[in-house]
Amino acid sequence: MTHLNHHESATAQINGSARYIDDLPEVQGTLHAAPILSPVAHGRVLGLNTTQALASSGVCAIIGSRDIVGDKKLASFNHDEAIFADTQVQHVGHVMGLVIADSHKRARMAARMVQPDIQALPAVLEVRQAYAQQHWVLPPVCVQRGDAEQAIATAPHVIRGSLDVGGQEHFYLEGQIAYAIPQDSGQWLIHSSTQHPGEVQHWVAHALGIPLHAVRVVCRRMGGGFGGKETQAGHLAVWAAVAAKQLQRPVKMRLDRDDDFVITGKRHPFSYDYTVGFDDTGRILGLHVVQLADCGHSADLSGPVADRAVFHTDNAYFLEHVRIDSYRCKTHKQSHTAFRGFGGPQGMIVTETLLGDIARQLKLDPLVVRERNFYGTTERNTTHYGTTVTDNILAALVSQLSRDCHYSQRRAMIQAWNQNQPTLKRGLALTPVKFGISFTATQFNQAGALVHIYTDGSVLVHHGGTEMGQGLHTKVARIVAHTLGISTDRVRVGASDTDTIPNASATAASSGTDLNGRAAEFAAVQVRDNLARFVATLDACKPSDVRFENDHIHTPARVHRFVEVIAQAYNQRVQLWSDGYYRTPKIHYDKNTLSGTPFYYFAYGAACTEVAIDTLTGEQKVLRVDILHDVGNSIHPAIDIGQIEGGFIQGMGWLTNEELVWDEQGALRTHAPSTYKIPTVGDTPAHFSIKLWHEANRENNVMGSKAVGEPPFMLALSVLEALRDAVANARADQQAIHLNAPATPERVLRALQP
């Protein structure tokens, strides 16, 4: 049996034949939509002057709230966001309506001609200002265990600090796009670049006032998502559908990169205030953290993002006495949304920060302090939200990485090097990751799939997940091929389609393969069992004696070619297709108390990063990275290593050079590649070693694997800790290092000042 090692779309993407939505042939009569944007961060809408726009060549119509036949608010979880900002705008770039024209360019040009009349209102642009005014999108949440206040009061040592961490633009290669095409009998076809076709279906049906079965959403592939197309894609689909409904013509809406930046939400910026008490060995005795999540103007996914930040404040560490106050703050900015890690990075970063400061104050090796605070295996093994950690492999994994990358020797070498270098200083950090896998909303942890075997022995698989370049379809094809004992090139995975798999959850929470791969496996098992029973009757053996291997079916009597058995089975009316359904076991979660077992298992990893900084300019460079990461039994090592590489580099960008800047009027100034800088190949460390931890998932997951989409992102926390270590080496005063993220050269320079 052969397994293709490349991504299922790799050849098509390389030769340019892979189709994305903007590559699809346009239906005759297709119109194009462009957004009318608010120039004001907060204000009351008095009117829109559309005279010049309507007179522009090729313009067909202006679409606004008056054209919505269904609910004028999006069908989001909190139902707090208008489809069009027709009465009040709440951020610069808020979509007030659409210009519809016969070309994309003409629509965009005309949209710039619309003159909004807005009475400006006071805007809240800073999260600490929102906190002071108790300006929330959702009520605050508090999770605590033990008595943090008393533990801190009696601790031998106490550190108080604050930290500000910026957001992050998703910067998917394919921008947001949707194509709404009216069908007969009042039905709709929506091509959407979305991580959640089912939600797009729900939102469009809600806006058009029609049942869900009248809306079909299809997504063959996305050019990247990273969480930015989980809810945000729904906006474009609704806008395009509303226009198409009103004009009874197909409407395509594709955002220009600048518009995409100013309209869509980002990773949530967070601010923190913390107090930690600890003993002489560096062990945390009590911790109080205040987390201020900058949610933007509406709730979107801010509730579960902030919840996961609370869950992951512990990262890999046992917190016996802890209090976490989480505030979901409303600011007049884009409504921030899901992003790889989904709050996990924002939870972990504050604890890694204070552990580094504890080590410096006690003049201890930061890795030693971290290891002293690790969860245990038989004691000190319950999280602050009530989950017992039963699969803890972190101590052994970190110890292995420390040996492999020669951590102790390099730390001594860096110390010696720094003593002889007046300007350039180096830093080193090794940080762990423990990341929970499952949707915290229990109902989303389910999936369905269909497996069809055709009479020529080829196999078609449909599942509810979406492909955004992460290799989900490739892994699902490999799972089905492995289950049927055939080569992967016999298996094709179809486009994600709400007409085929209903009610599918978003491809998010690192659960795409866990859910959809398992459902596809279950479907393939049922077809295989049908075939096993059929072959057993042919060869007078038990079904349990039948084996499927290398495109053949083996029995004690003889060996059959797979394709020949399929033809025979069809002639004997054996069912050659089946469905599969999977629901994640063992999980339960009380959303009111944020307690229970929200995660099926944890994925672990660790990274050791070495950096250098220029103390005159604040410039920094990542010199070396060594990673050891836990993916269970890897279904596809090449894809898993690619996810680890990409996740780490993306996390490094968040913490170093990806800076979002809003001006005093609330306008996003970093809205293009010219001003917003993601890492390039030149930022990749010269030494970049990634190794996989070879141990099967201790839970009964598909093929013994573990999720790999999000956990590697948080390995990049080692970059920030290494920069803080370099700053501390330059200052040599053992004081807490105040370095906010992203650690731009300006911030590094400020951190170098005592």
N, C-alpha and C positions, 0 to 999 in steps of 0.2 A: 504494500500500500504506500503510495507516495503522497506527501503533503507539500503543497506549494509554500515556499518560505516568504514570498512577497505578499504585499497587500493586494486584496482582490481587485482593486481599481488601479494598481500601480501602472500597469502598461498603458491603460487608457489615459491616465493623467499625464504620463510622460509624453505620449504622442499627441496629446491635445484632443482626444476624442471623448473624454469623460464629460458628460453634459451636466451643467448646473442650470438653475432655473433661467438665467438670462441667456443661456445657449439654446433653449427650446424654441422651435419655430413658432412664431406668433400667429395666433388665429386672426383671420381677416377681420378688420374692424377694431383691432386692439387699440385702446387708448392708454395714456400714461399719466400717472399722478405724481405730483410734487407737493411737499408740505409747505403750508404757510406758518412761519415760526414767530413766536413772541420775541420781541427785542427787550422785554422787561422781565425781571426776576419774579415780581409779585405785583399784581394789579387787577383792577376791575375793567373788563372789556366793555367799551362803549360802542364800538362798531368797527367795521372793516371797509376801507375804501378800495373797491375792486375794479373800478372803472377802467384804469389803464391796463390791468391784467386781462380783463375780458376783451379788450380791444386788440390785444396782442395776437399776432399771426398764429393760427393753429389751435388756439384755446377754445375748448368746447363748453366748459362749465366751471363753476366754483362749488365745491361740496362742503357742507357744514352740518351742524347738529340737526338742522331742520330736515335734512334728508335721511335721517336715521328712522327706520320704521319700527325697530325694536327698542330695547333699553338703551338710553343715551349714555349709560355708564358701562365700562368694560366688565365682563363677568369674572373679575379677579376675586381672589379669596376674600378680600376685605371690602370689595365693592365701593372703593373710594376714589376711583379715577375716571374722569369723563373721557369719552371717546375723542371728543374735540373740546378744547378749552374755549368755550363760547361765551362764558360769563366771567370767568376768572382765570388768569394765567398764574402759574406757580413756579416757573423757572424760565430762564432765557433759553429759547429753543422749544418751548411748549408748543405742540402742534394745535393750531387754531382751526384749521380747515385744509382743503386740498385745492390745487389748481389742476384741472384735467385738460390735456392737450393731445395732439396727434403724434407727438414725439417726446421722449424723455427730456431732451435739451430745451425744447420750447416750454414744456411745463415748468422746468426749473427756472428759466428766465422770467416767466410770467409770475411765478410765485414771489420773486424778489420785488415785483412791482406793487404787490398788495401793501397797503398802508394801514396798519392796525392803529386804532384809536384806543389807548389804554390809560386809565387813571392809575398812576403808580401808588402802591401801598408799601408800608415798611416791610423789608425782606429780612429774614433770618438766614444768614449765610455761613455761620460758624456753629459747630456742634456744641461747643461750650456755652454759646449764647442761647441755643435752643434748650440746653439742660437748665440754665439759669431761669429761663422763662417757662419751664415745664411744657415745652412744645413737643408733643409726642405724636407719632403715627399709630402707636400701639401702647398699651399700658406697660409700665416698668415690671420687671421680673426679678425676684430674689431667690437664689438657691444657696442653702447653707448646710453645713454639717458641723457638729460640735459647737464649740464656743470660741470663735476666732478672736473676738475682742479680749477675752481673758487670756488666751494663749499668747497673744501678742504682748499684752501688758506684763506678763511674767517671763517673757523670753529674755535670755542674756543679751541678745543683739536685735536691733530693729532698723530696718531701712524703709524710708518713705520716698516715693518717687512718682513721676508721671511720664507718660509716653504718648506720642501722637504718631499714627501710622496712616499713610495716605491710601487712596483707592487705586484702581488700576483699570485701564481701558482694555476691553477684550481683544481688540485689533484682529479679529478673524479676517482671513484673506478675502473671503466672499462677504460682502456687506449684506445688510438686511434687505430681503426682497420677498415679494409675494405677487402671485398672478392669479386673479379671480376670473373664472370663466363661467358664465351662465350656461346651464344645460337645459334639456327639455323637462317639462313637468315640474318646473319650479325647483329644480335641483341645481347644485353648485359643485364645481371642481375648483379646488384651491391648491395651487402649487406653492408650497411654503418652505423656506429654508429654516426649519424649526427642529428643535430637540424634542418637541412635544406636540405631535400632530393632533392628538386627542384634545388637548387644550385649545389649539387653534380651531378645531371643529366646534368645540363648545362656545368659544367666544364669537365666532362668525354666526352661528345659529342664533345666539342670544341677541346679537345686534340686528340680524335680519328678521327676527321674530318667527323662526321656522324650526321644525324639529331637527334633532341631530342627524337623523338618517338622511336628511336632504342635503347634507354637506359632506363631501368627500375631500379629504386632505391627503396629498401625496408628497413624499419627500424621498427622492432617490439618494441624494447625498448633499451634505453641506460642505462648504469650504471653510471649516472651522466653526466652533461654537463657544466652548469654554464656559458655558453657563449663560452666555449673552443671548442665546436664542431659545432659552427655556420659556420665559414669558414674553420677552421683548418682541419676538417674532410675531406674536399674536396681534400686536398693534397694527403692523403693516397689513396683515391679512384682513383685519376688520376694516381698515381704511379703504383698501382696494375693493373689498366686497360691497361696502356701503356705496361707493362710487359706481361700481358695476351694476348694482341693483337699481340705482336711480337712473342711470343712462341706458340700461339694458344692452350693455356692450362689455366685452372683456376689458379689464383694467389691470395693468401691471404697475407696481410701485417698487422702485429700487432707490435706496438712499445713496446719495453721494457720500464719500468718506467724511467730509466735513459735517454734513448734516447728521450722519450716523453718530458721530462724536457728540454733537450738541443735543441730540434727541434722546439717545438711549442711556440707560443706567450703567453704572460701573460697579467694581468691587466696592463694598462698603468701607469708607474710611472709619477708623476707630480712634478714640482717645481714651486714656486710662489714668486713673489715680490708684495707687496701690500702697499698702502697708504690709510688710512681712516681718515676722519674728522668727528667729532661728538660733540654734545652739552653736557651740564652739566648733562642731564638726561640719557645719553648713546644712544640717538637716532642718527643713522647714517645720516650725512648730505651729504657726498660725498665719493665715493669709486673708487679707481683705482686698478685693479688687472691685473697682467701679469701672464698668465698661460703657462708654458712650458710643453708640452706633449712629453714624450719620446716614440716615435712611433716604434722604431726599424728600420729595414732596408727597409721596404716597407710600403705602405699606409694601406693595408688591410682594416680594419674598422675604422682607426684612425680619418678620417674626421667626421663621425657621432658621434663617441665617444667624440671627442673634442668639437663638437657642443653642445652635451648634457651637457657637463661640463659647457659650457657658459650659457646654458639655466638654469641650476640648481645652479648657483652661488648664486642666491637669496635665495635658500632653501625656508624658510617660511617668508622672510622679504622683506618689501617694500624698494627699492633702488631708490630714486628719481633722484639722480645725480650719474651716474655710467658709468665707462668705463672698458671694459674687452678686453684685447689683448690676443688672443690665437695663440700660435705658435706650429705648428705640426712638431716637430724636428726629423731629421733622425740621428740615431745612428747605429753603427755596432753591433747590438744585434738581437735576435729573433724578428720577426715582431709582435708587440703586438696587441692584438685583443679584442674582446668582453669579458666582464666579468660582472656578476650580478651587475646591476646598470648602466652599460654602460656609464661611465663618470659622472653620477649623483653624486656618492660619492666624486669624485675628484673635482666637482664643489662646493659642499656643505661644504667640510671640511675647506676650507680657510676662509669662512665667519663665521663658528662656532668658529674657532680659534681666529679671530680678535674680535668677540663679547665677548669672555671670557677675552681677554686682556683689552678691554674697561671697563668691569665691575671691573676688578682688579685695573686699574688705578684710577677709580672714587670711589673705595671702596663701590661698590654696589653689591647686589645679582645678579649673572649672569642670573638667570631666569627672574628677573624683567627687566633687560636690553633686554633680548630676547623678552619678551612680548611687550615691548615698540616699538619694531621694526617690530612686526607682520604686515602682510597684514590686511587691514580692510575689511569690507563687503560692504560698500557703498562708501567709499573713500579710497585713498591709496590702491587701489585694482587692479592696472594694472602692469603687469610684464614689465621688461626692454625690452622684445621682443614683446610687444604689445598685449598680451592676458589679457583679463579681468577675474579675478578670481571670479567666480560666486558661487562656492560650498564650501566656506571657513568655515570649522567647527573647525579650529585649536584652537582658543582661548578657546572655551568650552571644547574641548578634553584635552588640557594641564591643564586647571584649575581642571578638574575632576581627572586627574592622580595625580596632585600635592596634592590634598586632600586625595586621596586613599592611596598614599604612604607616607603621613605625611612628605612631603618635608621640610617645614619650621621647624618643630620640630626636625627633624633629622639633619638639618644643624646646629642648635644650639647645639645639642648633640655632633656632630662631632667636633665642635669648642672646646667644653669643653674637649672632649677626647684627642684631639691633644695637648692641653696645659699640659696634664699630662703624655704624652708619648714622651720620648726623641728620640726614634729610629723609631718607626712605626708611620706613619702619614696616615690619611684617607682623602679622597676627595669625593665630591658628585656633580653630574651634571644631569640636566634634559634638554634634547634637543629634538626639534621637527623635523618632516620630512613632506615635501610637495613634492610629486613626480608625474611628468606628465606621463600619460598613453596613449600610441600610439607609433607607429614607426614615427620618425621625417620625414622619406621618405614616403610621403603620399601614394604612389602607393602600399606599402606593407600592408596597412590597408584594406585587403580584404581576404575572405576565402570562401571555398566551403565544402560541406558535402553531403553524401548520407545516407539515412535511408531506410533499407529494413525490411519489416515484412514478415516472412515466415509463411507457412500455419499452423504451430503448435503454432503460437503466439510468437515465439522468434524473437528477433530484432537484426540486425547487423548494426553497424554504421561505416562509413568510414569518416574521415576528414583529413585535411592537416597538422594538428599539430603532434608533436612527443612527446613520453613519455620518460622522463629521470628520473623518480622517483618522480616528483613533483605532480603527481596525476591528470594530465590533462585528461587521458582516464576515470578515475573514475568520475570526474566532468561531463564530456560530457555524460557518461552513465546515470548519475543522472538527467541531464537536459532533455534528451530524455525520460527517464522513467516518469519524472514529467509531461512532455508535453502530453504523451500518457496515463497517469493515470495508469501505471503499475509498478510492483515491479522492482527494479534495477537488480535483478538476471535474469530477462528475457532479458537483454540487454548486448550485447558484442560489444566492440570496436575493429575493425580490425587493422592490422599493417598499418603504414604509407607507402603509395605506390604511386609512381608517375604515374603508370598505372591507378590508381583509381581516385585520385584527382590531376589534373594538376596545375602547376604554383603556388603552395602553398608557402606562405611566411615562413620565419624561425619561429620556436617556440622560440620567444625572445621578448624583450621589455615588458615583463609581460603581453603580449596580447594573450597568447595561448587560454585561456578560453573565453575571450571577443570575439575573432574572430571565432574560431572553434566551441565553444559552441553555439554561436549565429547562425552560419550557420546550425549546427545540429538541433537546436531548430526550425529554419525556415523549414527545411526539414520535421521534425516530425509534425509540424503544418499542412503542406500540406497533409500528409498521414492521419492525424487525421480528417482534413476537408473532405477528400474523404470518410472516414468511417462515419462521422457524417451525410453526405448527404445520404449515403446508409441506415443507421439505421433510419433516419427520414422517408424514404419511407416505411420502414417496419412497423413503429409504427404511421404513419400518423401525424407527428409533424414537427416542423420547425428544421432545422439543429442547430440553436442557442439554442434549448431546450435540446440538447444532451450533457451529461456530461460524462467525462472519469475519473473514480476514482477507486482506490483499485482493479485493475484488472477486473473491470466491466464497462459496458457502460449503463448509466442511461438515460431513457426518462420518460416523464410524464406517459406513459402507463405501462412500466415494466423495469426490470433490466436484462441485457444480460451479460453473461460471455464474457470477451474479446476474449478468444481463439475461442469460438463458432462463434462470429461475423466474425472473420478473415476467418474462413473456409467458411462461407456463402458468404462473400464478394468476395472471390476468385472464387467461383462457379458462381457468377454473374458478373465476369470480372471487378471487381473494382481494380484500380491501388493501389498496396500495397507497393509501394516504391516511393521515390521522392528525388530530389536534393534540396539543400538549398544554397543560396548565401548571403553573408553579406559584406557590405562595411561600414566602420566607418563614421558616418555623422559629419558635422560641423567642419571639420578640413581643414586647408589650411596653406601653409607654403612657404615662399620665401627663397630658399636656398642661394640666393645671398646676401640677407640682414639679414638673420637669424631672420625674423620677421613673425608674423602671429599668427595662433592658431594651433600649431603642436600637441596639446594634446586634447583628447576628454574630459578628466576630470583629477582631481588630487586625489591621495590617500594620506591620512594623518596618522600620528602616532606620538607617543612620547615615550621616554624611560627615566627612572631615574636610574642611576647606581651609586653604592657606591663601592669604591676601597680602598685598603691599599697598601702602598709602604714601603719598608725597605730602610731607608736613608743611610744605610751602604753598601748595596749590589746593590740597584736599583731594586731588585725583586718586583714584583707587583702581586696582586691577586684581582680578581673581587669578591666582597662579596655578593652583592645583586643587582638584576635587577627587575624593575617593568615596564611593557609595557602596554600601551593602544593603540590599533591599529584599524584603520578604514578599514574594508573589505566590507562595504555595507551590504546587506543581504547575509550572508555567505551561499554558496551552499553546503559546506561540512566543518563544523567547525573544525573537527579533522585534516583534511588536512591543512586548513588555519593556525591553531595554530602550526602545524608542520613546515610549511613554515616560520612562524615568528620566531620560535625557531632556526631553521637552519640558516636562514638569519642573525639573530643577532649574533650567534656564529661564523659564517663565517666572518662577519664584524669585530668582536672582534679579530679574528685571524689576519686579514689584519692589524689592528692597533696596535697589541701588539707583537706577536712572530713569524709571518710568514715573514721572511727576505730573500730576494733574494740578493745574493752576487756574483758579477762578479769580477774576478781578473784583474790585469793590462793588461793582454793579451786578455781580453774579454771573457774568459771562465767562464761559470756559475759554481760556486763552490758548490752551494746548489742545488743538482740535485737528491736527494733521500730522503726518510724519515729519514735517519740518520742525515742529515744536514738541512733539511727544515722541520720545525715543525708546523703542524696544531694543532688546539685545540683538546684536548681529553676530555673524560667525566670528568676527574679530574679538568678541567678548568671551567666546568659549575658552575655558582654560586649556593651556597647552597639554596638561596632564589631566585627563578626564576618564577615570576608571569606574566602571559600573559592574558589579558582580551581583548575582542572584543568590539569595539564601535558599538552600535546597531542603525544604521540609514541607510536606503536604499540609494543607489547611486541616486543622484538627476538627473543624465542623464539616458536616457532610455537604460540601459545596461542589459545584459542577467540576468534574475531573480533578478534584483536590486543589483547585486553583484559589487565588485570592485576587481581589480587585486591585487595579494598578493605575486608574485614571487620575485620582486626586492625591493620594498619599505622598508621591514623590515631590509634589509642589512644596511641601513643608520641610523637605530636606534642605531647602535653600535658607532656612533660618540660620544654618551654620555660616552663611556668608555674612549676615549682619553681625553675628556674634564674633566672627573672625575680625571684622572691621572694628568692632568695639575693643577687641583684644589688642589690635594694632594701635588704636588711639591710647589705650591704657599703657601700652609699652612705651609710647612716645612721651606720655605725661609722667609716668613712673611715680604716681602719688597715691595709688591704691584707693582712690575715690571712685564713687559711682560715676559711670560714664553716661552722659545725657546725649544720646544720638537718636533723633527721630528718623523715621523711614518715610520715603526713600532716602538712603544715605548719600545724597548728592555731594559733590565736592564742597559746596557752601556749608552744608550741615557737618561734614567731616571737619572742616576748618573750625567751625564754632565749637565742636566737641573737643577739639584739641586745646581750647582755652580753659584753664583751671576754674 
